[in-house]
Amino acid sequence: TGIVRDKQGRKMSKSLGNVIEGIPILQDNPVDILRFYIMWKASPLDGLSFSHSEMKTRAFQVISTLYHLHKYFQQNSKYDGFDVKKHTMEWAEKKKLFKPSEYYLLSKLEQLKVAVTKGHERCRFQESAAAIDTFVIGTLSQSYLPMIRGELWDDREETLERRLAIYALLGHTLMKVDILTHPISPYITEALYLQTFSPEKRSIMLAEWPFMKQELRNEKLEETFATIDTVISLTNAARMKAKAKRRWPMKTATVLVPTSIKRAVSEHIELLKDMTNVKQIVLTDSVENTPIKLKLKPRWDLLGPIFKAALGKARKQFEMLNPMQVKK
């Protein structure tokens, strides 16, 4: 990087007492988090404003989440008897065990491969780190995992193959993320790779770099699931406003969306019900079909000079108007 400054952007100097010593940082913090933070924070040659607290929040969150995702995969897959050699991606595809949620994750993984590869090739390492950040926290941990968590909790024999297919994809995804993250944070990714995917203890350094497979990209599906995420966020926001906790099942949720989005989202209505804990989801493109109440609030400060003496009559006429008709 260029000059390293403190978190206020001031140049480091002994007189200010804001100099950061390298060895104490490495003694007190995992090197993988320090490396990820420096890569994530600034592009090569640009100045870097170093913040201990920032490093211990976002950079730590990415590496910590990656670690715990591996532990989650290891514990659950072992319980269900997952065999990495038998229960492969090809096996799951052949059995037609994947749902749209899996194809969404595969598409986002291909997008990640492109972003990280381009970032490394162009020496825009901060773009690579940012892409890994978004995928690990946003796509994998906050989006995909909540979608399939309920299925993994189901321990019935008749749903075992579906669970094994989820493990196949989750394992495949984590392994690719390990390889993509390795140049930035090599120690934790080597350890996770050896523990989880290489029983013969074959180093991650001998793995092939994951390049994009165009046939797995599905931008339309990504857009649909982005809308689903928005609907879920809005539903949770409405719950918070009504002080109705997420664990409380609700009878109905009405979602007002454009016609094109309505058609796309309606195909995933069962997923929406599960993710929002609502028994019935009503998708509509018409305000009239919602419980929304419209209220007219005329700008009398602008209308007053126009109506002048007739302002009183105008007020009465406005009160008689149907707000829904006005909207139309």
C-alpha positions in Angstrom: 0.0 0.0 0.0 0.9 3.6 0.0 1.4 5.5 3.3 -0.3 3.9 6.3 -2.3 6.4 8.5 -4.2 6.0 11.7 -8.0 5.6 11.7 -8.5 9.4 11.7 -6.4 9.5 8.5 -3.5 11.2 10.2 0.1 10.4 9.3 1.7 8.2 11.9 4.4 9.8 14.0 6.0 9.2 17.4 5.0 12.7 18.6 1.3 11.9 18.0 1.8 8.5 19.6 -0.2 6.8 16.8 2.5 4.6 15.4 1.4 0.9 15.0 4.1 -1.6 15.6 3.9 -4.7 13.4 5.2 -7.4 15.8 2.7 -6.6 18.7 -0.2 -6.7 16.2 0.9 -10.2 15.0 1.3 -11.3 18.6 -2.2 -10.2 19.5 -4.1 -11.0 16.3 -4.4 -13.9 13.9 -2.2 -13.2 10.8 -5.0 -14.3 8.4 -7.3 -11.6 9.8 -4.6 -8.9 9.5 -3.8 -10.0 5.9 -7.5 -10.0 4.9 -8.0 -6.6 6.5 -5.0 -5.0 4.7 -6.1 -6.5 1.3 -9.8 -5.6 1.9 -9.2 -2.1 3.1 -7.3 -0.4 0.3 -6.0 -1.0 -3.2 -2.2 -1.3 -3.9 -0.4 2.1 -3.9 -3.4 3.8 -2.2 -3.1 5.1 1.3 -4.4 2.9 4.1 -6.1 4.2 7.3 -5.5 1.4 9.8 -8.1 0.8 12.5 -7.8 -1.9 15.1 -11.5 -1.9 15.8 -12.4 -2.2 12.1 -10.0 -5.1 11.6 -11.5 -6.9 14.6 -15.1 -6.4 13.3 -15.5 -6.9 9.5 -12.3 -8.8 8.7 -12.7 -11.0 11.7 -16.4 -11.5 10.8 -15.5 -12.8 7.3 -12.8 -15.3 8.5 -14.8 -16.3 11.6 -17.9 -17.0 9.5 -15.9 -19.0 7.0 -14.6 -21.1 9.9 -18.0 -21.7 11.5 -19.5 -22.6 8.1 -17.0 -25.4 7.9 -17.8 -26.6 11.4 -21.5 -26.5 10.6 -20.9 -28.5 7.5 -18.7 -31.0 9.3 -21.0 -31.7 12.2 -24.3 -31.9 10.2 -22.9 -34.0 7.3 -21.2 -36.5 9.7 -24.5 -36.9 11.6 -26.3 -37.8 8.3 -23.5 -40.2 7.0 -22.4 -37.9 4.2 -19.7 -39.6 2.0 -17.7 -37.0 0.0 -16.7 -39.6 -2.6 -20.2 -41.1 -3.0 -22.5 -38.1 -2.5 -21.0 -35.8 -5.2 -22.5 -32.9 -7.2 -22.9 -35.3 -10.2 -24.8 -37.8 -8.0 -27.2 -35.1 -6.7 -27.8 -33.7 -10.3 -28.5 -37.2 -11.6 -31.0 -37.8 -8.8 -32.6 -34.4 -9.5 -32.2 -33.4 -5.8 -31.4 -29.8 -6.3 -34.0 -27.0 -5.9 -33.9 -23.4 -7.3 -32.1 -22.4 -4.1 -29.1 -24.6 -5.0 -29.0 -23.3 -8.6 -29.0 -19.8 -7.2 -26.0 -20.5 -5.0 -24.2 -22.2 -7.9 -24.8 -19.1 -10.0 -23.5 -16.8 -7.3 -20.4 -19.0 -6.8 -19.6 -18.6 -10.5 -19.9 -14.9 -10.2 -17.5 -15.0 -7.2 -15.0 -17.0 -9.3 -15.0 -14.3 -12.0 -14.7 -11.4 -9.5 -11.8 -12.9 -7.5 -9.9 -14.1 -10.6 -10.2 -10.7 -12.3 -9.2 -8.9 -9.1 -6.0 -11.0 -8.7 -5.1 -10.7 -12.4 -5.5 -6.9 -12.4 -3.8 -6.6 -8.9 -7.1 -5.1 -7.6 -6.8 -7.3 -4.6 -9.3 -5.2 -2.6 -12.0 -6.1 -5.1 -11.2 -9.8 -4.6 -11.5 -9.5 -0.9 -14.7 -7.5 -1.1 -16.2 -10.2 -3.4 -15.3 -12.9 -0.9 -16.7 -10.7 2.0 -20.1 -10.3 0.1 -20.3 -14.0 -0.8 -19.4 -15.5 2.6 -21.5 -13.1 4.7 -24.3 -12.1 2.4 -24.9 -15.0 0.0 -23.8 -18.1 1.9 -24.4 -17.2 5.6 -27.3 -14.8 5.5 -29.2 -15.9 2.4 -28.6 -19.6 1.4 -28.1 -21.1 4.9 -31.5 -19.8 6.3 -33.2 -21.3 3.2 -32.0 -24.8 3.8 -31.6 -24.9 7.6 -35.1 -26.2 8.1 -34.4 -29.1 5.8 -31.2 -30.0 7.5 -33.1 -30.1 10.9 -35.5 -32.7 9.4 -34.0 -36.1 10.3 -36.6 -38.3 8.6 -35.3 -41.2 6.5 -37.4 -40.2 3.4 -35.6 -36.8 3.2 -32.1 -38.1 3.7 -31.1 -37.9 0.1 -32.2 -34.3 -0.1 -30.0 -33.5 2.9 -27.1 -35.3 1.4 -27.5 -33.3 -1.8 -27.4 -30.1 0.2 -24.2 -31.2 1.9 -22.7 -32.0 -1.6 -23.3 -28.5 -2.7 -22.3 -26.8 0.6 -19.1 -28.8 0.6 -18.4 -28.0 -3.0 -19.0 -24.3 -2.4 -16.8 -24.1 0.8 -14.0 -25.9 -0.9 -14.0 -23.4 -3.8 -14.2 -20.5 -1.4 -11.2 -21.9 0.5 -9.1 -22.0 -2.7 -10.2 -18.5 -3.8 -9.4 -17.1 -0.3 -6.1 -18.9 0.1 -3.8 -16.2 -1.5 -5.2 -13.7 1.0 -5.5 -15.8 4.1 -3.4 -18.9 3.6 -3.1 -20.5 7.0 -6.8 -20.8 8.0 -7.8 -21.9 4.5 -5.1 -24.6 4.4 -6.2 -25.9 7.8 -9.9 -25.9 6.9 -9.2 -27.5 3.5 -7.1 -30.3 5.1 -9.6 -31.0 7.9 -12.7 -30.9 5.7 -11.8 -32.0 2.1 -8.5 -33.7 2.1 -8.4 -36.8 4.3 -5.1 -37.8 2.6 -3.7 -34.4 3.8 -3.0 -33.2 0.3 -2.2 -29.4 0.4 -4.6 -26.8 -0.9 -1.6 -25.6 -2.9 -2.0 -28.6 -5.2 -5.7 -27.8 -5.9 -6.8 -26.4 -9.3 -7.8 -22.8 -9.4 -11.6 -22.6 -9.9 -12.5 -20.9 -13.2 -16.0 -19.9 -14.2 -18.4 -22.3 -15.9 -20.7 -20.2 -18.0 -23.5 -22.8 -18.1 -24.0 -22.5 -14.3 -24.6 -18.7 -14.4 -28.3 -17.8 -14.2 -28.6 -14.0 -13.8 -32.5 -14.1 -14.0 -32.6 -16.5 -11.1 -30.2 -14.3 -9.1 -32.5 -11.3 -9.7 -35.5 -13.3 -8.5 -33.7 -14.4 -5.3 -32.5 -10.8 -4.7 -36.2 -9.8 -4.8 -37.1 -12.7 -2.4 -34.4 -11.3 0.0 -35.9 -7.9 -0.3 -39.4 -9.2 0.5 -38.1 -11.1 3.5 -36.3 -8.0 4.7 -39.5 -5.9 4.3 -41.5 -8.6 6.1 -39.1 -8.6 9.0 -39.2 -4.8 9.1 -43.0 -4.9 9.2 -42.8 -7.4 12.1 -40.4 -5.1 14.0 -42.7 -2.2 13.5 -45.7 -4.2 14.8 -43.5 -5.7 17.6 -44.3 -9.2 16.4 -41.3 -11.4 16.8 -40.1 -13.6 13.9 -40.8 -16.8 15.8 -44.5 -15.9 16.0 -46.4 -17.4 13.0 -48.5 -14.9 11.1 -51.7 -15.6 9.2 -51.2 -13.5 6.1 -48.6 -11.2 4.4 -49.6 -9.1 1.5 -46.8 -8.1 -0.9 -47.2 -5.3 -3.4 -44.9 -5.9 -6.4 -44.8 -5.1 -10.2 -46.4 -7.8 -12.5 -43.1 -9.0 -13.8 -41.7 -9.6 -10.4 -45.0 -11.1 -9.2 -44.7 -13.9 -11.8 -41.1 -14.7 -10.9 -41.6 -14.7 -7.1 -44.8 -16.7 -7.2 -42.8 -19.8 -8.2 -41.0 -19.7 -4.8 -44.0 -19.0 -2.6 -43.4 -22.0 -0.4 -39.8 -20.8 0.3 -41.2 -17.3 1.1 -43.7 -18.8 3.6 -41.0 -20.7 5.3 -38.5 -17.8 5.5 -41.1 -15.3 6.8 -43.0 -17.7 9.1 -46.3 -16.7 7.4 -49.0 -19.2 6.5 -50.3 -17.4 3.5 -48.4 -15.0 1.1 -50.5 -12.8 -1.1 -48.7 -11.3 -4.1 -50.5 -8.5 -5.9 -49.6 -5.8 -8.4 -52.7 -3.6 -7.4 -52.9 -1.3 -4.3 -56.7 -2.0 -4.3 -56.0 -5.6 -3.4 -54.0 -4.7 -0.3 -55.0 -3.5 3.2 -53.1 -0.3 2.4 -55.1 2.9 3.2 -54.3 6.0 1.2 -54.7 9.5 2.6 -54.7 12.7 0.6 -52.6 15.5 2.0 -53.0 18.6 -0.4 -50.3 21.2 -0.4 -52.4 24.1 0.8 -49.4 26.4 0.8 -49.3 26.0 -3.0 -53.0 25.6 -3.6 -54.0 28.6 -1.5 -52.8 31.3 -3.9 -54.5 29.5 -6.7 -58.0 29.1 -5.2 -57.8 32.3 -3.2 -61.4 33.1 -2.0 -62.6 29.7 -3.1 -60.2 27.9 -0.9 -63.0 26.8 1.6 -65.0 25.2 -1.2 -61.9 23.5 -2.5 -61.1 22.0 0.9 -64.6 20.5 1.0 -64.2 19.0 -2.5 -60.9 17.5 -1.6 -62.4 15.8 1.5 -65.0 14.2 -0.8 -62.4 12.7 -3.2 -61.6 9.0 -3.2 -57.8 8.7 -2.6 -57.6 5.5 -4.7 -59.3 7.2 -7.6 -56.8 10.1 -7.3 -53.9 7.7 -7.4 -55.3 6.2 -10.6 
